[in-house]
Amino acid sequence: MILRLSLAASMAVAAAPAAAQLAVVFDNFTYAGTVTDPGGNTHSIQTATNGPRQTRENARDGLVSVRTGAAGKYGLDVSQISTAWYFTNITPFVTNGWGNPNNTNNGFFQFFENAAGLPGMTVTGGWSGGGTVFTLNVSGGNGDASNAARLWNAPAAAGPAGDTAGSFQSFSLSLVASFATPAVFNPVTGWHEQWNVMPTSVTGTIAGTFLNDSTSNPAANGLYSFAFTITGPGSWAEDQGAFWNSSSNPIFVRSNWAAPVPEPASWAMLILGFGLVGASLRRQAAIACA
């Protein structure tokens, strides 16, 4: 009995999917919501304008760039989730964005973990629905690789960049994107892709807590919490034709999604393995009762 149980468990483990393998770059969505300051006061994201840089009403354009288990195919592991940027670059990205008046304003945040930081995080997701639905879940990590963690200190509308610095004490992203047609197999990478294909709908949430410990403005320090709702596709960038008259960085919205799709045989083996485990446990219970 123990041998059969161990064999069944081994089959289930062997057939179980490995850690999530996926690659996503998407910056055609907005987020809206609230930030609660250390005093317990809650502040909503406000509409903002700064020259040619603007936002949709009470919202910000967002950016999601997450890769895990994709090295050699789509690049090194990384999790970058933030307001769409205008003028801040972190190697290996050039992620200037739209829908954000500047990088020091109400509603601005940035969470960044490179390959060295990913072990402290959990990333799950991939294709379902026959390659028409992509889910992405990210949690954990302090989001401060390259000293990049930011959450603008509400209720200040704007101020010096140094006023926000610290780390995320908790962080979670949950996102679901739906597509009109199934993902396409890429024989070069072995993954299924929706490449330069805009989803028909995007929903999700971003939430967590941020400990601000700036040295330039101690009065802004303390624990902040935030709760944002994702809406897409669509953004101020797309509203403007995804082009801002910059001599150095014309900007285009991106929508790239890729992940392997488990083979049917793998799912069958997984189900069989767990079925054998369940049957063995029921038989053990029956013998014990007898």
Buried (B, 14 or more C-beta within 10 A) or exposed (E): EEEEBEBBBEBBEEBEEEEBBBBBBBBBBBBBBBBBBBEEEBBEBBBBEEEEBBBBEBBBBBBBBBBBBBEEBBBBBBBBBBBBBBEBEBEEBEBBBBBBBBBBBBBBBBBBBBBEBBEEBBBBBBBEEEBBBBBBBBBBBBBBBEEBBBBBBBEBBBBEBEBBBBBBBBBBBBBBBEBEEBBEBBEEBEBBBBEEBBBEEBBBBBBBBBBBEBEEBEEBBBEBBBEBBBBBBBBBBBEBEBEBEEEEEEBEBBBBBBBBBEEEEBEEBBEBBBEBBEEBEEEEEEEEEE
